[in-house]
Amino acid sequence: MKILTIKKSIFQCPQRFNLVFGVKDPLMIGFKISGRDSADVVQEALGKGLMMLTAKDRIRLLPPLVITYDEIDTGLKILENCI
């Protein structure tokens, strides 16, 4: 399941990502980042081709149902580089 691929990747490196994770809907993932402003991370990721949303101090990922595993991997690499 694609959402599990995303969750697994985010949870594998909590010391590197330093995230607090919370699922809001089946394919919406929300998390906080310590030490960085969420809006700054989202803006940097957008410049690299990854669109995300903010909700107060959280970053929200809303992948489409038709996302491929290659697109998931690419997006997670962009996210990691921005964090």
Steps between C-alpha positions, in 0.01 A plus 500: 500500500643834397413688818692239700805556280491871583441445873776238521750733335415789731512283814829330407707810571341683794839621625571654159149632432412568867129474418178475690261304280123509479268353240194712429338302217597180318737676262574822686816503709574783740819552698703762684868578458712620790731790435359609162198701401254278313426772245872529417529125441189500279630797299841336450339170396272680254805646332626143453170373358323364810166658588393482865270698727536653843247496781615723785835345597450175306591389152231306319557249223200419281621252238258416220350151487679436171850584630768251397766354727766680296320831561478420872875432513577821310275708726646351818854573380403862435338521845807353667729746324282793607486395864 
